[in-house]
Amino acid sequence: MAQATATVQIDNERVSVTEWKFAPGAETGWHRHNYDYVVVPQTTGKLRLKTKDGDSVSELASGKSYFRRAGVEHNVINASDGEFVFIEIEMKI
């Protein structure tokens, strides 16, 4: 499966800001966040979230942010027909 492209925009002692771009079907690969984070979708579409507890699909809308706590191991996959882009903001403090 294709890999999503991560571009780090800011990474300092307080915050990490990364732009993620996904072609259709592209994925992040399994990972775990060490910090709480906010996702800000830049496009509208569907993402599949795979966890050890199963899969779910979320409809995301451009500009409609969501918050997640650190710690859950997961893989994010673009389930849309087109490119999907979001900004991820990890709060280190």
C-alpha positions as CSV (number, residue, x, y, z in Angstrom):
1,M,0.0,0.0,0.0
2,A,1.2,3.6,-0.7
3,Q,2.6,5.6,2.1
4,A,1.1,9.0,3.1
5,T,3.6,12.0,2.8
6,A,4.4,13.8,6.0
7,T,5.9,17.3,5.9
8,V,7.0,18.7,9.3
9,Q,6.2,22.5,9.4
10,I,7.1,23.2,13.0
11,D,8.9,21.1,15.6
12,N,10.1,22.7,18.8
13,E,9.9,22.1,22.6
14,R,6.2,23.0,22.8
15,V,4.5,21.7,19.6
16,S,4.9,19.6,16.4
17,V,2.9,20.6,13.3
18,T,2.9,18.1,10.4
19,E,1.0,18.3,7.1
20,W,-0.1,14.8,5.9
21,K,-1.0,14.2,2.3
22,F,-2.7,10.9,1.3
23,A,-3.2,9.6,-2.2
24,P,-6.3,7.4,-2.5
25,G,-5.6,4.2,-0.4
26,A,-2.4,5.7,1.1
27,E,-1.7,5.1,4.8
28,T,0.5,6.4,7.6
29,G,1.6,3.0,8.8
30,W,1.1,1.8,12.4
31,H,2.1,4.4,15.0
32,R,1.4,5.7,18.5
33,H,1.3,9.4,19.5
34,N,3.3,10.4,22.6
35,Y,1.3,13.6,23.0
36,D,-2.3,14.7,22.8
37,Y,-3.1,16.1,19.3
38,V,-5.5,18.0,17.1
39,V,-6.2,17.1,13.5
40,V,-7.4,19.9,11.1
41,P,-8.7,18.5,7.8
42,Q,-7.8,20.6,4.8
43,T,-10.0,18.5,2.5
44,T,-13.3,16.7,2.9
45,G,-13.4,12.9,2.6
46,K,-13.2,9.6,4.4
47,L,-10.4,8.2,6.6
48,R,-10.3,4.6,7.8
49,L,-8.8,4.2,11.3
50,K,-7.4,0.8,12.1
51,T,-6.7,-0.1,15.7
52,K,-6.2,-3.4,17.6
53,D,-9.9,-3.2,18.5
54,G,-11.0,-3.0,14.9
55,D,-11.6,-0.6,12.0
56,S,-13.8,2.5,11.7
57,V,-14.4,5.0,8.9
58,S,-14.9,8.7,9.6
59,E,-16.3,11.4,7.3
60,L,-14.2,14.5,7.8
61,A,-15.0,18.0,6.6
62,S,-12.4,20.6,5.6
63,G,-11.8,23.0,8.6
64,K,-13.7,20.8,11.1
65,S,-11.0,19.9,13.7
66,Y,-11.0,17.1,16.2
67,F,-8.9,16.2,19.3
68,R,-7.4,12.9,20.3
69,R,-5.5,11.8,23.4
70,A,-2.1,10.2,23.1
71,G,-1.5,6.5,23.3
72,V,-3.7,4.6,20.9
73,E,-1.7,2.6,18.4
74,H,-3.3,3.0,15.0
75,N,-3.0,3.2,11.2
76,V,-4.8,5.9,9.1
77,I,-5.8,5.1,5.6
78,N,-7.4,7.4,3.0
79,A,-10.8,5.8,2.1
80,S,-11.7,8.6,-0.3
81,D,-11.6,8.6,-4.1
82,G,-9.3,11.6,-4.2
83,E,-6.4,13.1,-2.2
84,F,-6.9,13.7,1.5
85,V,-4.9,16.3,3.4
86,F,-4.8,17.2,7.1
87,I,-2.7,19.2,9.5
88,E,-1.7,17.4,12.7
89,I,-0.8,19.4,15.8
90,E,0.9,17.6,18.7
91,M,1.0,19.4,22.0
92,K,4.2,18.6,23.8
93,I,3.3,20.5,27.0
